[in-house]
């Protein structure tokens, strides 16, 4: 009988909780968790937080604390957002991605915390002696983002004019 060898296949339906157009970090976290087949408490254990915290992030009731962002990005496996084109936007993005406070970022760059604040606000630009440290930080982040991307892209090099 010719009809006995027919097999029907279809893609697995998308879970109703899946966010088709993720906007927030919580949306990306939820999608990654669903793709991995993990429960919220399992993700919470991996991230070192409570399951209520993960639930709050996924439901966009609150944003993750800065200290949790690097672990979340590591769990997601990519940096889901792009920095803006201006230096202040790139600096804020780098600080957020690395999970650094302004004070920690300032210590890493060898400047005062108010200097970082002024750079992020666009009130000042790094002087020559600090420019190299800022460029190195931004370039290391661009390299990290390129490595974590699903498709391999040459990292963007940032130079401050």
Buried (B, 14 or more C-beta within 10 A) or exposed (E): EEEEEEEEEEEEEEEEEEBEEBEBBBBBBBBBBBEEEBEBEBBBBBBEBEBEBBBBBBEBEEEBEBEBBBBBBEBBBBBBBEBEEEBBBBBBBBBBBBBBEBEBBBBBBEBEBEBBBBBBEEEEBBEEEBBEBBBEBBBEBBBBBBEBEEEEEEBBEBEBE
